[in-house]
Amino acid sequence: MADLTDLQKLIDHEAEALGVPGAAVGVIHGRGRHVLTTGVASVDAPAPVTADTLFQIGSTTKTVTATVIMHLVERGELRLDGRVRAYLPGFELADEAAADAVTVEHLLTHTGGFLGDIDDGESWGPSALADAIAVYGGLSQLFPPGAVASYSNAGFRLLGRIAEVVSGLPYEELVRRVVLEPLGMTSSFFFPWEAATRPHAVGHVGGDDGPRVAHTWGLFRESMPEGGLLSSVTDQLRYAAFHLEGAATGQAPLTGETRALMQRDRIAVGVPWKAIGLPWLIDERAGLRLVTHGGNVGNLQLSSFVLAPEHGFAVTVLTNAGPGKRLGELVLGWCLEHLLGAPQAEVKPSLSRDPVAKEYTGGYYAGQWTFQVAAEGERLRVRMELAEDLAAAGVAALPELELAFLDGGERDTVVMVTDPGRPAGRFLRDESGRIAFLHLAGRAAQKLPA
């Protein structure tokens, strides 16, 4: 096994260079579990990050929600092809046909077709999920169920509510009983008052004098099924070991057959992933098949979670600032090369030199933000405009993106100029051939009228 001293040096150096105040990294390789940490949980109260520091893991929580759903499927209380209305009579969407057709599997694979990023409430009450689902009758239907995968937080809120109704338990209690306790995840929680009495990281934004604390929690109770879990790197390794090999200290939530089913390709995506499972995001790097699902809470706490099941390998990176996404990529690249012998091939960009057509420019609405796309010669510049309530809550917008088309590449597919070897998204056309959506980072944003 490679000497992880070199990985520790990379983490220390890159976290400082990127402006990430603190990070925790967990690695499973062979029979070993390893934890590496760097920096502090908060620049205002600089306690060192440890193996027990809690981070908001964001959308990795979706796989926990899916583990609960598949547990209920195994018990015969849910069916993958079961219609949502079979479990939530009277469920409504703006499109009646879609509301009648959408199934549990559609929700797990992000193919429900309705608007996926929606306004958050501000409740911590027990009815938060039920109240959130009650307004889905106003959600616009972008695609028929099953037609297009578009990343959907709204779909996972709905799954959380279905789990509550079927089990008769609050979502958080159900997760505790089915997943956290049986896997020995004793440092994983949902509520801020649980984190307040334990070592925990806070989110940071960049400032002129370096990272500064963002004084916001970022999530409320209706968001728990899509991204609300707080966890330590130690617990994330326990969770990874379960999905790799079924490791559990109590009654395992799922059989090996169901874990494998969750990790199989369920629907092809194209970009930026190869496929979506239930609901794992399936990727390929350097010839390796990767089963992944990271998280992002308000661009303040970012994490990555990657399994290579055929190699008994996992890596998770928990961070407390926006550049943590890049740190996670660097850690993954090091691990693939030095632990699995799969260095990433050097990519030579072959970017289009043709001026970008005006048809691609304009605003693209994604629910909680709008992408403003402008052309500069042969490049596209994409700027995120946050909804007023998100901006007021301290959520940080993503930095401006620079996109380009590849010479000889598939029509309408774009790459990041800084990472031209990996398609980042594509423009989708309607039946008449006009640009209708920007499908970026797995989400479909609808083109606004000029």
N, C-alpha and C positions, 0 to 999 in steps of 0.2 A: 504494500500500500504506500502511496506517495506520502511524504512528510507533510502533515497539515500545518507545520510551522510556516511554510510558504503561503498557504491559504490565509493564515492569520495575518501575515505581513500585508497581503493584498487587501484584506478587509480593512485593516488599520489605515493603510495609505489611501485607498480609494474613498473610504467614508469621509476622511478629512478633506480630500481634494474635491469631492462632490458637494460638500456641505451637508452631510448627514450626521446629526449629532450623536446618534446611537444606533446600534444594530445587533441582532442576535442571529447566528447562523447555526443550523442543525444539519448534520449529514449522517445518513445511514449507508454504510458500504460494507459488504460482507456481513460479518457478525458484529461489527462495531457501530455504536452510536456516539457521535461526537458533537460537542457544543463549543462554539467560538463566539466571543462577544467583543464589542468595541464601544467606546464612548459612553455617553450619559443618557439617561432617560429624559432629562429636561435641562435646557441650558439655564433655566432660572433656579432650579434646585438640582444641582449636578450629581445625583447619585449614579454610580456606575451601573450600566446595563449588566444583568446577570442572567443565568439560566432560568431564573424564576420571574423575571420582569414580564409583566403583562403588556402585550401590544394588541391593538385592534387589528384583527386579521382580515377584515373586510370580506370580500366575496369568496374567499375560501370557505366561509360559512355556508355557501350554497351547497357544497358537497356534504356538509353535515346535515343540512335539511334533506338532501336527497338520500342520505343514509337512513334517516328516519322514515322517509316515504317508502323506500325499498323494504325496510323492516315491516311496515304495514302491508306492503304487497305480499311479502313472504307469509305473513299471518292470514292472508286472505281477506283483509279488511279494505284493501284498495286493489284496483286493477290498473295496469299501465294504459290500457285502452279504455278505461272507464271515463265517461264524460264528466266534466266538472259539475254539471247540473245534477248528476246522480248523487253527489255528495253535498252540494250546496244548492238545494232547490231554490229557484227564483234568481239565480245568478244572472247578472245582466252585463252586456257590453253594448256599445253603440250599434254594432252590427248584430242583429238578432240571429242570423244564420250562423255566424261565428260563435256566438255565445252558446248555441245549442250543440255545436260540433267540437269545441275545444276539449282536449283530453288531458289526463295527467301526464302522459308522455310528451305532448306538445309543450307543456310548461317546463318539464325537465330538460328538453332540448332547445329551449328558446325559440320555439316555432309557433307560439300562440297567435302571432300576427298583430296583436294590439300594441299600442304605444307602451314602451318598456321602461322609460325613465319618467317618473311622475312626481308630483309635489309631495313633500313629506308633511305629516302632521307634527304636533308637538306634545303628544300625550305619552305618559308612562302607565296609563290605566289598563286594566285587564281587557277592555273592549277595543284596544287600539287596532288590532288586526281586523276585527269584524267591521269596525268603522271605516277603515281604509278600503276594504273590499266593496263596501256599500256604494262607493262613488264610481265604480268601474263602468257603470252605464254611460258615463261621459267620455270614455277612452276611445279615441279614433282607431279604426281598424286599418292597418297599413297593408296587410297581406291576408289571404285566406289561411286558416290554421294549417300548419304543415308545409306551407309553400316555401318560405324563406326563413333562415335562422337569423334573428336579430336579438342581440343580448337584452334580456328582460328582467330587470329588478321587480317589476310589477308581477311578473309570472311567479316569482318565488315568494312574494307576499301571499299570493293566492295559494300556493302549495302549503305555506305555513298555516293558513286558515283552514284548509282542508284537513291537515293533520290534527289541528285542534278539535274540529268537529267530529272526526272519525274516532279519535282516541278519548275525547272527553276531558283532556288535560290542556292547560295553557302550553303554548309552543315551547317556552323555555324549560318547563318542568318535564315535558316529553323528551326533549333533547338530553336533559340531565339523566333521566332514567334509562333511555335507550342507548345513548352514545357515551356521555362523559363518565358516568360511574363505571360501566362495564369495561371501559378502556383505561381506567385509572387516571383519567384526566382531571386531577384534583386542583389544577390551577387554570381553569377555564370557566368564564363567567359571562353573563349577558348585561348585567345592570351596573351603571356607574357607581352606585353606592357599594357594590361588591368590590370594585376595583379600588375605590378610594382608600380602603384600609390595607391595601397590599401594594407592593412596589409595582408601578406602572409607568409606561412611557406616555408622553403627550406629543401631539403633532406640532410641527414647525414649518414656518415659511421662510423664504430667503429675505435677507435684509442687507442694507448697505454695510453693516458691521458684522455680517454673518447671520446664521439662522436665529430666528426669534420664535418664542412660543406663540402658537395660535390659540387664543382662549375660547375654544369651542369644543364641544364633545363630538358633534358631527352627525349623530344618529339619534332617532327616537324609537319607541317600541315597535311601531309597525314595520320598521326596517330590520328587525332582528333576523327573520328567515333569509334575507338576502345578503346580510353583511354585518351582523351585530355582535359576533362572538369576540371576546377578549381571551387571549391564550398566551402561554409562555412557549418558548422554543422547546422546552422539555416535553410539554404536552403535545406540541405539534409533531414531535418525533414519535410519540406514542400513537398519534393518529395515523401518521405515515406507516408505521409498522403494522397497524391493523389492515390498512388498505393494500399493503404489499403482501403480507403473509398471514393475516388473520389473527395477529397477536392481540390478546385481551386478558385482563386480570379477572374478569367476570364472564357472564354469559355474552358471547359475541353477538353484536347486533345483526349480523348477516352471515349467511353461508359463503363459502368460497366461490360457489357457482354464481351467486348474485354479485359479489364483488367483481368477478371477472366480467359479468354482463355489463356492469356500470362502466367499465373501462374500454369496452369495445366501441368501434365506430358505429354511430347510430344514424347520423345524418352528415353528409358531406357539406363542407362550408366553402372551401376554395381559399379564402384568405380572411384573417391572418392565420387560421388554424387549418389543419388538414380535415378535421371532423370534430363533431361533438358527440360525447357519450351520454351517460346519465348521471350528472351533467358535465363530466370531465371534459376538458378541452384537449384534444389529441393533436400533438405536434410531432414533427420530425426534425432532428438536428444531427448532423454528421452521421447519418445513417441509423440513428437510434430512434426508437419509438418512445415518445414521452407522453405521460398522462399528467396534466397540469391543471392548476387553478389558483391564480394569485388573487390579491385583493388591493383595493384602493379606497380609503375613507377620506373623502374631501381633498385628495391630493396632499394629505397631511401625514398619514401613516400608510405606507405601501409595503406589500409583502409578496413573496413568491413561494410557490409550493409545487414541486416537480417530483414525479415518480418515474423510474425506468423499471417497470415490473419484471421484465425479462432478465434484469441484471441485479435484482435485489437492492436497488439504489434509490435514495431519496435525498432531496436537499430542500430546505426551507430557509428563507431570509426574511426577517422581520425588521422593519425600519421605521423611523419617526420623522421623515421628511420626504418631499416629492422626489428628489434625486435617488431615493431608495430603489426605484424601479431599475435604474441603470446599475446600481450596485448589485441587485439581484441577478441581472444579466451577466455581469462580470464574474460573479461567484459561480453561476451555472456553467459558463464557458470554461472556467478553470477546472471545475469538477469533471466535466465531460472529457477534457483533454487528459488530465493527470490521474483521474481515478478510473475512468472507463476507456481510456485510450482512443478517444474520438475527437481529435482536434477539429475545430471548424475551419473549413477551407476558406482561403482568402478570396474575397469577392471583388472582382474588378467591375466597377460601375459602367454601364452602357446606357446612359440616360438620354432621353429624347432631346434633340436640338431643334425640334419644330415648335413654333409658337403655340401656346395653349389656346384652344378655341374658346370663344366667349360662352359657348353653351355650358361649360363646366362651372362658370363663376356664379356667385350669388349666395344667398342664405339657405341653410339647411337646418331644419328644426328637429331637435332631438328630445323635446319635452322639458328638460331642466336647463338646457342651454341651446344655443344656435351656433353652428359653424358658419363663419363668414369666409368664403373662398374667393380669392382674388388671383389673377394671373399676372405674372411678371416674366415676360418672355416665354421661355420654355419651362418655367416652374409654376407651381401653385403654392400660394401661401394661405394657410388655414389658421384662422384666429377663433378662439372659443369665447363667446359672450355668454356669461352665466345669467340665469334668471335673477331678478332683483333679490329674492329672498335668500338664495344661496350666497350671493355676494355679501349680503348684509350679515349672514351667519359666519362669515370668515372663511368660507370655502375658497380655495385657491384654484384659479383657472389653469389649465395646462399651458405650457409655453407655446408660442406660435410654432406651427409645423411647416416644414418645407417639403413638398411632395413633387414627384416627377413621374413620367411614364417611361417604361423601359423600351429601348430600341428593339423592335421586333417582338415585343411582349404582347400578351393577350390584351385585346382592346379594353380600354376603360380601367385597367388595373394600375394602381399607383403604388409607389414605393417611397419610403422616407429617403431623402437625399443623403442623410447621415448613415443609413443602413440599407443600401440598395439591393442587398442579396435576399431580403425577406419582404414579400409583398405586404403592404400595410392595409390595403383596402381596395375598393373598386366603386365605380359609379354604376348604378343600375338604371336601365331604360324602361320606359313603359311600352305598351303595345305599338305605339306610333313611332317609337324610336327616339323619343325625347328623354333627356336626363330627368329622372324622377327621384332618385335617392343617392346620397353618399353613404356607402357602407364602409365605415371606418372603425377599426378596432372591434369588429364584430357587431357594431350597432348600425342600424339603418336610420339615417336622418333624412327627412322629407324635404325636397326642394321647395322653397317658398316662391310664390309668384314674383316676377320681377317688378 
